[in-house]
Amino acid sequence: MTDPWVALEPGADPAEHVRLLRRAHETFTEAGTVQRPVRPVVADSWRRSARAGVGPDGTASVELSDGDLGSYRAEHPLARVMPLFRELMGTFASDGEHLLAVCDEHGRLLWVEGHTRTRRQAEWMNFVPGARWAETAVGTNAPGTAVAVDRPVQVFAAEHFIRRVQPWTCAAAPVHDPRTGRVLGAVDITGGDGLAHPHSLGFVQAVARAAESQLALLLPQQPATDTSELSALGRDEALLVGAGRRVRLSRRHSEILVLLSRHPEGLTGDELLCALYEDESVTPVTLRAELARLRRVLGPGLLSSRPYRLTVPVESDVAVVERRLESGAVSAAARGYTGPLLPASQAPAVVRLRRRIADGLRTALVAGRDPDLLADWAHAPWGEDDVDVWRALAAVRPTASVRARLAALESELAAPTATWLQRRRS
């Protein structure tokens, strides 16, 4: 059989990379059967993997080991439901010669358990605790892709992005914090052809939902309070949780809540108008109409006017990250940072705040030189093109994949300068 990867050179165009992946998918489809079209979830994942610079012969890197791994997973929220995972999936994994795996929100494997021989085989591709299996690190795979798209995913054989994983089949489902809805990680079942059945995906999805129910039962009983929680990092639409309600806000309402939560003393209409709108032709009438709609969404008595302010305390994830940074708790700040603040927002005040938080955190990470924190940022969607962080990571963890990614970024930065010089000389 011709090797479907043989034509792929380092730095190949992503479109060519994906075309070869399609050929690989067809080549590895069982002979004598009708060719199965590439599923959209897989094709989209291939394109993201190609843009991230993942190659077909890549290998997962182990980023947590020994004591660091033990302490990290002991503090992780999913540690509380590992007994449940083992109860529901342990026998299935052992008897079927499969593996039970659990990863964190960054696609980093925390636990890999199951059949002894299968575990030894999986070690060949670094499917081991502490290894990063994020999509941006090893391409399309069930746990990494499930975390990336926040939905259950099953990946069959040649649908995997890198070659050494293609003999395997896996199914994974994300697990969410029952209070905030944030992705905590994913639970995965990995093995051979025996998992190539739709029931495998339904099974792992049911396990994830059971884990979320268990986490909800384990939440500490909170004293009665009127404080609400606002989640706006990494979201285009903020989530407000409080008084027994979960409200997903529109983009404009998200911007208003973020600004008012930072100003408990309130903001005047003119202050809000300048903070929200670039267009100076927007009238106060437009703003008042938007605030009237927000008042109906929030319910009676939560938004007052003259000045506009919230009548109950609102704790935002933005404020939490800022406090941790100010106190020097960089690791805790990085854990709380789940992405840029309202990334699609163009409101002037939100744009300034988004830049200030991101710049403050990345500056602290570069100065701190912690390889794990730098790797978390560099491999996240918002850090994959951050050349300063990649340079810092290359200085403390100069693996081949890190050096290759840094070289690609620096080449992209140099290209516009070279083009400008050529034009000057012509």
C-alpha positions in Angstrom: 0.0 0.0 0.0 1.3 3.5 -0.9 2.0 5.6 2.2 -0.6 8.4 2.0 1.8 10.7 4.0 4.8 10.4 1.7 4.2 13.6 -0.2 3.8 15.7 2.9 6.8 18.0 3.5 7.4 20.2 6.6 5.6 23.5 6.3 3.2 22.2 3.7 0.2 24.3 2.8 -2.7 23.5 5.2 -5.0 22.8 2.2 -2.6 20.2 0.9 -2.3 18.8 4.3 -6.0 18.2 4.6 -6.2 16.8 1.1 -3.6 14.2 2.1 -5.6 13.4 5.2 -8.6 12.7 3.1 -6.5 10.3 1.0 -5.3 8.7 4.3 -8.9 8.3 5.4 -9.8 6.6 2.2 -6.7 4.4 2.3 -7.3 3.1 5.8 -11.1 2.5 5.2 -11.7 -1.2 5.3 -11.2 -2.8 1.8 -14.3 -3.8 0.0 -16.6 -1.4 1.7 -18.2 1.8 0.4 -16.0 4.8 1.1 -17.4 6.8 3.9 -17.3 10.6 3.4 -15.3 12.6 5.8 -17.6 13.9 8.6 -17.8 17.7 9.0 -16.6 17.5 12.6 -13.5 15.7 11.5 -12.8 17.8 8.5 -13.1 21.0 10.6 -10.8 19.5 13.2 -8.2 18.6 10.5 -8.2 22.2 9.3 -7.7 23.5 12.8 -4.9 21.0 13.3 -3.2 21.9 10.1 -3.4 25.6 11.0 -1.8 24.8 14.3 1.2 23.3 12.5 0.7 19.7 13.7 2.5 17.2 11.5 1.6 13.6 10.6 4.5 12.1 12.6 4.0 14.2 15.7 4.0 12.8 19.2 2.3 14.1 22.4 4.7 15.7 24.8 4.6 14.9 28.5 4.2 18.1 30.4 3.4 16.9 33.9 5.2 14.1 35.7 5.8 12.6 39.1 5.0 15.1 41.9 3.8 17.8 39.6 1.2 15.5 38.1 0.1 14.1 41.4 -0.4 17.5 43.0 -2.1 19.0 39.9 -4.7 16.2 39.5 -5.3 16.0 43.3 -6.6 19.6 43.1 -8.5 19.3 39.9 -12.3 19.2 40.2 -12.5 16.0 38.2 -10.6 14.1 40.9 -13.9 14.2 42.9 -15.6 12.0 40.3 -12.8 9.6 39.4 -14.4 7.0 41.7 -17.6 7.3 39.6 -15.7 7.0 36.3 -14.0 3.9 37.6 -17.3 2.4 38.8 -19.1 3.0 35.5 -16.2 2.4 33.0 -13.5 0.4 34.8 -14.9 -3.1 34.1 -15.9 -2.1 30.6 -12.4 -0.9 29.9 -10.6 -3.9 31.4 -12.9 -6.6 29.9 -12.9 -5.0 26.4 -9.1 -4.3 26.4 -9.8 -0.6 26.3 -8.6 2.5 28.3 -10.4 4.9 30.4 -8.8 8.4 30.1 -9.6 11.7 31.7 -8.2 15.0 30.5 -8.3 18.6 31.8 -9.7 21.6 30.0 -6.4 22.0 28.1 -6.5 18.5 26.7 -3.8 17.3 29.2 -4.3 13.7 30.3 -4.7 13.3 34.0 -5.6 9.6 34.3 -5.2 6.7 31.9 -6.4 3.4 33.3 -7.6 0.1 32.0 -6.3 -3.1 30.3 -2.6 -3.6 31.1 -1.5 -4.7 27.6 -3.5 -1.9 26.0 -1.8 0.6 28.3 1.6 -0.6 27.3 0.6 -0.3 23.6 -0.7 3.2 24.2 2.6 4.3 25.8 4.2 4.0 22.3 2.2 7.1 21.3 2.6 8.8 24.7 -1.1 8.3 25.6 0.0 8.5 29.2 -0.9 10.7 32.2 0.6 14.1 32.0 0.8 14.2 28.2 -0.9 17.0 26.2 -3.5 15.6 23.8 -5.0 19.0 22.8 -5.9 19.4 19.2 -3.3 22.1 18.8 -0.6 19.6 20.0 -1.5 16.3 18.3 -4.3 17.1 16.0 -7.7 15.4 15.8 -8.4 13.0 18.6 -11.5 12.4 20.8 -10.5 14.0 24.1 -8.7 16.9 22.5 -11.4 17.6 20.0 -14.2 17.2 22.5 -12.6 19.9 24.7 -12.0 22.1 21.6 -15.6 22.0 20.3 -17.3 21.4 23.7 -19.4 18.4 22.4 -19.1 14.6 22.5 -16.8 13.3 19.7 -16.0 9.9 18.3 -12.9 9.5 16.2 -12.3 6.4 14.1 -8.9 5.1 12.9 -7.7 7.1 9.9 -9.8 10.1 11.1 -7.0 10.7 13.6 -4.6 13.5 12.4 -1.3 11.9 13.2 -0.2 8.6 11.8 0.7 6.6 14.9 -2.7 7.1 16.4 -4.6 5.8 13.4 -4.8 2.1 14.6 -7.0 3.4 17.5 -10.6 4.4 18.0 -11.8 6.7 20.8 -14.9 8.4 22.0 -15.0 11.3 24.5 -17.4 13.8 26.0 -16.8 17.1 27.8 -17.6 17.4 31.5 -18.9 20.8 32.7 -18.9 22.6 36.0 -22.5 22.3 37.1 -22.5 25.8 38.6 -20.8 27.9 35.8 -21.2 25.6 32.8 -17.4 25.8 32.1 -15.6 22.8 30.5 -13.6 21.1 33.2 -12.1 18.5 30.9 -13.3 15.3 29.1 -13.8 11.6 29.8 -12.6 9.3 27.1 -12.7 5.6 26.2 -9.9 4.5 23.8 -9.2 1.2 22.2 -9.3 -0.8 19.0 -12.1 -1.7 16.5 -14.4 -2.9 19.3 -15.2 0.8 20.0 -16.2 1.6 16.4 -19.9 1.7 17.3 -22.3 4.6 17.9 -23.1 3.1 21.3 -19.6 3.9 22.5 -20.3 7.6 22.1 -23.7 7.4 23.8 -22.0 5.5 26.7 -19.3 8.0 27.3 -21.8 10.9 27.0 -24.0 9.3 29.7 -21.0 8.9 31.9 -20.1 12.6 31.5 -23.6 13.6 32.4 -23.5 11.3 35.5 -20.3 13.0 36.5 -21.9 16.5 36.2 -24.8 15.3 38.4 -22.4 14.0 41.0 -20.4 17.2 41.0 -23.6 19.2 41.5 -24.4 17.0 44.6 -20.9 17.6 45.9 -21.2 21.4 45.7 -20.9 22.8 49.2 -24.1 24.2 50.6 -23.8 28.0 50.3 -25.3 30.4 52.8 -28.1 32.4 51.4 -26.7 35.3 49.5 -27.8 37.8 46.8 -24.4 37.7 45.0 -24.5 36.7 41.4 -21.7 35.4 39.2 -20.8 36.7 35.8 -18.7 34.6 33.4 -17.4 36.6 30.4 -13.9 35.3 29.7 -13.7 33.3 26.5 -17.4 33.9 25.7 -19.1 36.1 23.2 -22.2 36.0 25.3 -21.8 36.2 29.0 -23.5 33.9 31.5 -25.1 35.4 34.7 -25.8 32.9 37.5 -27.7 33.9 40.6 -31.0 33.7 42.5 -31.6 30.2 41.1 -31.3 31.4 37.5 -28.9 31.0 34.7 -29.2 33.8 32.1 -27.3 33.8 28.8 -27.0 37.4 27.8 -26.9 39.0 24.3 -23.6 40.5 23.3 -24.7 44.1 24.0 -26.2 43.1 27.4 -23.0 41.2 28.2 -20.9 44.4 27.6 -23.3 46.4 29.8 -23.1 43.8 32.7 -19.3 43.6 32.5 -19.0 47.4 32.8 -21.6 47.8 35.5 -20.1 44.9 37.6 -16.8 46.9 37.6 -18.6 50.1 38.7 -20.9 49.2 41.7 -21.2 52.9 42.3 -22.9 53.2 38.9 -22.4 54.9 35.5 -24.3 57.8 34.0 -25.9 57.4 30.6 -23.2 59.5 29.0 -20.5 57.4 30.5 -22.1 54.2 29.3 -22.7 55.7 25.8 -19.0 56.5 25.5 -17.9 53.1 26.9 -20.2 51.1 24.6 -20.3 52.8 21.2 -17.6 53.8 18.8 -20.1 55.6 16.7 -20.7 59.0 18.2 -24.0 59.3 16.3 -25.6 56.7 18.6 -28.2 58.6 20.6 -29.1 58.3 24.3 -32.5 57.0 23.2 -30.8 53.9 21.7 -29.0 53.2 24.9 -32.1 53.7 27.1 -34.0 51.2 24.9 -31.2 48.7 25.3 -31.2 49.1 29.1 -35.0 48.7 29.2 -34.6 45.4 27.4 -31.8 44.3 29.8 -34.0 45.2 32.7 -36.7 42.8 31.4 -34.1 40.1 31.0 -32.7 40.5 34.5 -36.1 40.8 36.2 -37.5 43.5 38.4 -35.3 45.4 40.8 -31.9 44.3 39.6 -31.0 47.3 37.5 -31.6 50.8 38.7 -31.0 54.2 37.0 -29.6 57.7 37.7 -26.9 56.4 37.7 -27.3 53.0 36.0 -26.2 50.4 38.5 -26.8 46.8 39.7 -28.7 46.5 42.9 -27.0 43.2 43.9 -23.3 42.3 44.1 -21.9 40.7 40.9 -18.7 38.7 41.1 -17.1 38.4 37.6 -14.4 36.0 36.4 -12.7 39.1 35.1 -12.4 40.6 38.6 -11.1 37.3 39.9 -8.3 37.1 37.4 -7.4 40.7 38.0 -7.2 40.2 41.8 -5.0 37.2 41.4 -2.7 39.0 39.1 -2.4 42.0 41.4 -1.6 39.7 44.3 1.1 37.9 42.3 -0.8 34.6 42.1 0.0 34.1 38.5 -0.7 30.4 38.4 -4.2 30.9 39.9 -4.8 33.8 37.5 -3.8 31.6 34.5 -6.2 28.8 35.6 -9.0 31.3 35.9 -8.3 32.8 32.5 -10.5 30.9 30.0 -10.0 33.2 27.1 -10.2 36.8 26.0 -13.0 38.9 27.5 -16.0 39.0 25.1 -13.7 38.4 22.1 -16.2 39.6 19.5 -17.0 42.9 21.3 -15.9 46.2 19.7 -17.1 48.3 22.6 -14.2 50.7 23.4 -14.2 50.1 27.1 -14.4 46.3 26.7 -11.6 46.3 24.1 -9.3 48.3 26.5 -10.1 46.0 29.4 -9.7 42.9 27.2 -6.2 44.0 26.2 -5.2 45.0 29.7 -6.1 41.7 31.2 -4.5 39.6 28.4 -1.3 41.8 28.3 -1.0 41.7 32.1 -1.3 37.9 32.3 1.0 37.1 29.3 3.7 39.6 30.7 3.5 37.8 34.1 3.8 34.4 32.4 6.9 35.5 30.3 8.5 37.0 33.4 7.8 33.9 35.5 9.2 31.4 33.0 7.1 28.5 34.3 7.1 26.0 31.4 3.7 24.5 32.1 2.0 27.9 32.4 3.7 29.1 29.2 2.7 25.9 27.4 -0.9 26.3 28.5 -1.0 29.8 27.0 0.9 29.0 23.8 -1.3 26.0 23.0 -4.5 27.8 23.7 -6.4 29.3 20.7 -5.6 32.9 21.9 -1.9 32.1 22.3 -1.0 30.0 19.3 0.4 33.0 17.4 1.9 34.8 20.5 5.6 34.9 19.4 6.8 36.4 22.7 5.3 33.5 24.7 6.6 30.9 22.3 10.1 32.5 22.6 9.9 32.3 26.4 8.6 28.7 26.1 11.5 27.7 23.8 14.0 29.1 26.3 12.7 26.9 29.1 11.4 23.9 27.2 13.3 23.7 23.9 11.5 20.6 22.4 11.6 20.0 18.7 7.9 20.9 18.3 8.3 24.2 20.3 11.3 25.2 18.2 9.5 24.4 15.0 6.5 26.4 15.9 8.6 29.4 17.0 10.6 29.2 13.7 7.3 29.2 11.8 6.0 32.3 13.7 9.3 34.2 13.3 9.3 33.4 9.6 5.8 34.8 9.2 6.8 37.9 11.1 9.8 38.4 8.8 7.9 37.9 5.6 6.2 41.4 5.5 9.5 43.1 6.2 11.2 41.2 3.4 8.4 42.1 1.0 8.7 45.7 1.9 12.4 45.7 1.3 12.0 44.1 -2.1 9.5 46.8 -3.0 11.9 49.5 -1.9 14.7 48.1 -4.0 12.6 47.7 -7.1 
